[in-house]
C-alpha cells in the first residue's frame, strides 16, 4: 500500500513539473542602441583670440620647482606669489612679450622643520633680504608647432641675470562669455636652470657624488591669463 502511494506521489510530481517547465530558450539577443562616437574636439586655435594685454589669474596659476635630494628623491616646492603680464597678437605669436615677477618670500615647501624656510631665504640660498624679487622678461619667442613655442628671456635670480628658455604649450582659450566677459587663455611651461649660474652653489654635490641638493632646478608653470573684454560684453 505504501509503495503504491509513493508511486502516485512521484507520478503526480512528474506531471506538475512537465506542465510548469518552460521550453528551453537560446541566449537572449539584445540590440545595442546605436551611439554616435563623439569626435575629439579640435585643438583650440590661438588665432581666434583677441589681441591685447593679458594678465595672469593668480587663482588659476602655479609655479613649482624640483631639485634632486641626495639622489634619493625629487624634492618639490613652489612660490605662491607672482605676477605675469602678456602682450599678445594672435596673428603673430612670435612678437608676444611676457614679463613676470616672483616674490621669493612666498616660498612653500612640504612639512618644513622649524626655521628651515628662513634658512632657505637666508644668505646661503635665496638671500631674499638683498634680492626681494625674481624677474623674467622675454627676449625671443620661437614658434615650434601649432600650439607650442620656446620662450627665451632674461631671468634675474639672486642678483644675477642670465637667459632661460621655457618650453610653452598653449592649452586653449576663449573670447569670453556672459559669466566671464573677458578673453581667457591657458598655458603650461617647463624649463630648467643651474642654480650655481646664479650664485647659489651652497650644497651642490661634489663631482661624481649625489650628496647634497642638485645644481639643476626644473621649473613647471601652469597659468591662465585674463585678457581684453568680450566685444559684445553684456550691460551691467
C-alpha angles and dihedrals in degrees: 000000000000090000091052091049093050090049091054092051093050092048092050092049091051091052092049091048092049092050094049098042115108120220114261114266129205121238113299115255115214119188109224113225113253107252122191112233109232114235114234113261115263116254109269114256120227090205090073093063126092121257119242144075121335125191126200118256103224092200089063102039139084136185112200130176132191133200132180113250116207089324087285103097146001102248115209134202138156146206115237102193120060140126132211134185126195128191107199136184104186090201089060111027092169089068094057119124123213129187127177138179127198128197106219092199088069088072113144125188131171117272098336118197116241110290096007097113089049088052092053090050090049132095098281093057129016096348091205093178091065096031108034096172142046114204139190126194120180118235102172137016118197114192107221102176145348091292104012138080141166110236114200121189147155108272118195117200129159089357094304124111121205136152118270126182124213122197102222130196123196106223100186145282148192139220091242138268135224094274092048106022097187132081113263130196134178133208139181120204137183133187145140141220141182110248092206087065086065097048097264103117099138111128097009107150119251115255110286092017136095094198100127140018117316122257090222117081119191120208129206122186131186116186142169120195129202115217145172119345122265110273093235095034109179117251115261 
